[in-house]
Every structure is written in structure tokens, then in C-alpha cells.
Amino acid sequence: MEPMQPIVLMYLSYVALSVGLTIWVAHTLSRSGRVFLLDVFRGNEELADSVNHLLVVGFYLINFGYVALALRTTEVVETSRSAVEMLSWKVGLVLLVLGGMHFFNMYVFSRMRRRTTIRDAAPPVLPDTMLSGDGQSVSCAV
């Protein structure tokens, strides 16, 4: 039996690391993001959990699709060194994609939360005093 070529080991390592990292990140974001989603959806647990689950599924689909597409290479990998270098490049790209998706989700949800916070805020209150031109406090009669 001939020894496994460095490219095959690199492929196997890349898939194992990428899938493991994607599952870990999805689990972490799902668990930590639930509280945030509950706030965005004003305590509606069913809606927050449903959106959270849909986000996890979408996260998996996008990341596993990217991992599968990025598996292919045209470079010749004949040594362990070149295999490790290619592996680090590919895993680094997966990490950048995961981070980019995380920041995009945070941006979208912060916009949603801001909109909900503004909508639920108390209406503005008229002032009961104001400063006159000379700096003296003047009562406002409404």
C-alpha cells in the first residue's frame, strides 16, 4: 500500500477543520445570539428561536458551499510544506468568510434593534424650563 499523497492529507484536513470550525461558530452564534434576537423580537421566543434556526441553516449552507467550492486547487502539492501552506491559506479564507458573515449579521440585527427601540420609545417631552439669552432659567408655560 502506497503512502497517502500530501494533497490528499491536505484535502482531508481542510474539510475536517472547516466543518469543525463552521459547526463551532454556528453553535456559538446561535446560543449567544438568542438573547439578542429575543430583544429584537420583543420577547417573542417562538419567533426568535425560529429566526435563529433559519440563520443557522443559512449559515451552514453558505459556509459548507464555500468550503466545497474552495476545495479545488490547480496548484501542485508535492511536499508537506506546500500542503501545510495551502491548508493554512484555505482555512484562513474560511475564517474570513465566517467573520464577514458574523459582522454582516450583527449589522443587520443592530439595525433591526435600533428600529424597534425607536418605535417603542416614549414620545418626546416638552421642556419645562429653558435658558434665556443671558443664561437665566425661564419657566415654559404650556
C-alpha positions as CSV (number, residue, x, y, z in Angstrom):
1,M,0.0,0.0,0.0
2,E,1.5,3.3,-1.0
3,P,1.6,6.3,1.4
4,M,-1.1,9.0,1.1
5,Q,0.0,11.9,-1.0
6,P,0.3,15.3,0.7
7,I,-2.6,16.8,-1.4
8,V,-5.0,14.1,-0.1
9,L,-4.0,14.7,3.5
10,M,-4.4,18.5,2.9
11,Y,-7.9,18.0,1.5
12,L,-8.9,15.8,4.4
13,S,-7.5,18.2,6.9
14,Y,-9.1,21.2,5.2
15,V,-12.6,19.6,5.2
16,A,-12.3,18.4,8.8
17,L,-11.0,21.8,10.1
18,S,-13.5,23.8,8.0
19,V,-16.5,21.7,9.0
20,G,-15.5,21.7,12.7
21,L,-14.9,25.5,12.8
22,T,-18.2,26.1,11.0
23,I,-20.2,24.0,13.4
24,W,-18.5,25.6,16.4
25,V,-19.1,29.1,15.2
26,A,-22.7,28.4,14.3
27,H,-23.3,26.9,17.7
28,T,-21.7,29.8,19.5
29,L,-23.5,32.4,17.5
30,S,-26.8,30.6,17.9
31,R,-26.5,30.3,21.6
32,S,-25.2,33.8,22.2
33,G,-27.5,35.4,19.6
34,R,-30.7,34.1,21.1
35,V,-30.8,36.8,23.8
36,F,-30.2,39.4,21.2
37,L,-33.0,38.1,18.9
38,L,-35.4,37.9,21.9
39,D,-34.7,41.6,22.4
40,V,-35.2,42.4,18.7
41,F,-38.5,40.5,18.6
42,R,-39.7,42.0,21.9
43,G,-39.6,38.7,23.9
44,N,-41.4,36.6,21.2
45,E,-39.5,33.3,22.0
46,E,-41.1,31.3,19.2
47,L,-40.2,33.9,16.5
48,A,-36.7,34.4,17.9
49,D,-36.0,30.7,18.0
50,S,-37.4,30.2,14.5
51,V,-35.3,33.0,13.1
52,N,-32.2,31.7,15.0
53,H,-32.7,28.3,13.5
54,L,-33.1,29.7,10.0
55,L,-30.0,31.7,10.4
56,V,-28.0,28.6,11.4
57,V,-29.3,26.7,8.4
58,G,-28.4,29.5,6.1
59,F,-25.0,29.8,7.8
60,Y,-24.3,26.1,7.2
61,L,-25.4,26.2,3.6
62,I,-23.3,29.2,2.7
63,N,-20.2,28.1,4.6
64,F,-20.3,24.4,3.5
65,G,-20.9,25.5,-0.1
66,Y,-17.9,27.8,0.1
67,V,-15.8,25.0,1.7
68,A,-16.8,22.7,-1.1
69,L,-16.0,25.2,-3.9
70,A,-12.7,26.2,-2.3
71,L,-11.6,22.6,-2.0
72,R,-10.4,22.6,-5.6
73,T,-6.9,23.7,-6.5
74,T,-4.7,23.9,-9.5
75,E,-1.5,24.1,-7.6
76,V,0.9,21.2,-7.4
77,V,1.2,20.0,-3.9
78,E,4.1,17.5,-3.6
79,T,5.7,18.3,-0.2
80,S,4.3,18.5,3.3
81,R,5.4,22.1,3.5
82,S,3.3,23.1,0.4
83,A,0.4,21.1,1.8
84,V,0.5,23.0,5.1
85,E,0.8,26.3,3.4
86,M,-2.2,25.6,1.2
87,L,-4.1,24.3,4.2
88,S,-3.5,27.5,6.1
89,W,-4.5,29.6,3.1
90,K,-7.7,27.7,2.6
91,V,-8.7,27.6,6.3
92,G,-7.8,31.3,6.7
93,L,-10.2,32.1,3.9
94,V,-12.9,30.1,5.6
95,L,-12.3,32.0,8.8
96,L,-12.5,35.3,7.0
97,V,-15.8,34.3,5.4
98,L,-17.2,33.2,8.8
99,G,-16.1,36.5,10.3
100,G,-17.6,38.5,7.5
101,M,-20.9,36.7,7.8
102,H,-20.9,37.3,11.5
103,F,-20.3,41.1,11.2
104,F,-22.9,41.3,8.4
105,N,-25.5,39.6,10.7
106,M,-24.6,41.9,13.6
107,Y,-25.1,44.9,11.4
108,V,-28.5,43.7,10.2
109,F,-29.7,42.9,13.6
110,S,-28.4,46.1,15.2
111,R,-30.4,48.0,12.5
112,M,-33.5,45.9,13.4
113,R,-32.9,46.5,17.1
114,R,-32.5,50.2,16.6
115,R,-35.7,50.4,14.6
116,T,-37.6,48.5,17.3
117,T,-36.1,50.7,20.1
118,I,-37.1,53.9,18.3
119,R,-40.6,52.6,17.6
120,D,-41.1,51.6,21.2
121,A,-39.6,54.7,22.7
122,A,-41.7,57.2,24.7
123,P,-42.8,60.2,22.8
124,P,-40.6,63.4,23.2
125,V,-41.5,65.6,26.2
126,L,-41.7,69.3,26.0
127,P,-39.2,71.1,28.3
128,D,-40.4,72.7,31.5
129,T,-37.6,75.3,31.5
130,M,-35.3,76.9,29.1
131,L,-32.3,79.3,29.2
132,S,-32.8,82.9,28.2
133,G,-30.3,84.8,26.2
134,D,-28.5,86.0,29.4
135,G,-28.2,82.4,30.8
136,Q,-31.1,82.7,33.3
137,S,-33.6,79.8,33.6
138,V,-37.1,80.7,32.4
139,S,-40.2,78.6,33.1
140,C,-42.0,77.4,30.0
141,A,-45.8,77.7,30.3
142,V,-47.7,75.2,28.2
